[in-house]
Amino acid sequence: MTKKVGFIGTGNMGAAIIRGMAGDDSINLLGSDLNKTALNALAEETGLIQCETPRDLAKESDFIVLAVKPQHAPAVLEDIAPELTESKCIISIAAGLTVQKLKDFCENRCPVVRVMPNTPALVNAGVFAVCLDDNHLSDEQANFTREMFTPLGDVYALAESQFDAFTGVIGSGPAYVFYFIEAMVESAVELGLPREQATSMVNKLFEGSTKLAQESKFHVSQLREMVTSPGGTTVKALIHLDRTATRANIIDAVRQSYERSVELGKK
């Protein structure tokens, strides 16, 4: 049976998910967005059916993906609530909004799934946490939710109590990686390498190192040791990182992100 999946908000993440689902004959895609020009272009690209308002979309959809900014979610859910029934399902990628808050906003009219993506989903290399804690969620709805994100990366079903930890490590994680890439590029430029070449080489360094970590039979600690010859250049750099508590600072930084996520969830 064909599923109708509607997206309220078709910005970067919403559009990435739509592109990942496009071409599946078992799914009809619908979309609603204030940016009609971008919505038109996405419809041309993916075959998405445009809806004039979020309420129109909710009426026609089996699954409603809430891909708006968190501050706009309450008003959107209150607006579409009259069109919601137990046979429909809200899938929210709005950061910081708990399952209970989402259910309150839509008057508990339908099951709710909370999803936390990260930005590499834009290149089909994301990591998604899905919360399937809502007791009113059917097995069919839960399974479909998992499957819809699979084309965009790896999907992990997590209890909502683990979402703040996921946010601190994985949701915010791309920024940490880009921060370190940026620092490596700047160090190369400071040492005399041309910026364009330095950027290309550092990007390849991260790509290759990640591939090795994924495919090697060795633990990452062992892989690090393979590069760290006694009295060599690498150990000199690593000792400096240890002396300046870099590892501890990374751990503390992740905890700061985690604690902020907890704080936002209470608002």
Secondary structure, DSSP 8 states (H G I E B T S, - for coil): --EEEEEE--SHHHHHHHHHHTT-TTEEEEEE-S-HHHHHHHHHHH--EE-SSHHHHHHH-SEEEE-S-GGGHHHHHHHHGGG--TT-EEEE--TT--HHHHHHHTTT-S-EEEEE--GGGGGT-EEEEEE---TT--HHHHHHHHHHHGGGEEEEE--GGGHHHHIIIIISHHHHHHHHHHHHHHHHHHTT--HHHHHHHHHHHHHHHHHHHHH-SS-HHHHHHHH--TTSHHHHHHHHHHHTTHHHHHHHHHHHHHHHHHHHHT-
